[in-house]
Amino acid sequence: MKWLCVIGYLFLTYSATASVDTIQVYSNSMHKPIKVVVVKPLSYNPTQPLPVVYLLHGHGGNYGQWLRDAPILNERATEMNALLVMPDGGYNSWYFDSPIDPAVRYETFISKELVTYIDSAFATKKNKNSRAITGLSMGGHGALYLAIRHKDIFGTAGSICGGVDIRPFPENWEIASNLGVYKDAPNNWEKNTVINLVETLVTEDLQLIIDCGYDDFFLPVNRSLHQKLLRLKIAHSYTERPGNHSRAYWSNSIEYQLLYFKNWFAQN
């Protein structure tokens, strides 16, 4: 499509288990190129479509965070025979289309522009049951946010240490720069926090996997989300494990989530 194209490969490296491409995908909605890492399994064949897992980074991170924090992802892509896609989500986007800043359109970029490009440039299975999305911290919120708002695009979604309710943190992580100051624009916060969006779900919409560490500052909001999903009778996998808000936690947790996604793909 003319409004979405790759404008250049930055580097191409190979390991024994996968190939890693870092590309730039132009966002028409934000009028700029955005870096994206794509990990292809060793068995990648342009004639054999694969499922895709999108992985979103945390606040202050970038497109390279997942591979830095969990280099085992190269091997996992080959083991599960899937494409792994890791876009840059900006320093503090929280993966919204900002209601106050027209330059911040990461919901549109990931759910529409990026998915469209990946499906056109790589051999992918082009249906929701072959797409998963997850993320860490800010990206955990983003993954659930995007999947719930685009149930026609993603069939399964996860969150690791996710900020799944942003309302208790009105002065943290520059969220207000995208939604406005809470006391002045409370509706923006209410409409864009995951814990409220789950009210639009029924069990058949999405397969959800959520986990958080015992010592994580996001544990209370994850517990609240879990309890709300139970009240709404929305089936989901929820786990609390030892650990805090750290690389050690999410580099371990992603192993379980990828296995969950692998099984989902196999069933569908």
Secondary structure by P-SEA (a helix, b strand, c coil): cccccccccccccccccbbbbbbbbbbccccbbbbbbbbbcccccccbbbbbbbbbbccccccccccccccaaaaaaaaacbbbbbbbccccccccccccccccccccccccaaaaaaaaccccccccccbbbccccaaaaaaaaaaaaccccccccccccccccccccccccccccccccccccaaaaaacccccccccccccccbbbbbbcccccaaaaaaaaaaaaaaacbbbbbbbccccccaaaaaaaaaaaaaaaaaaaaac
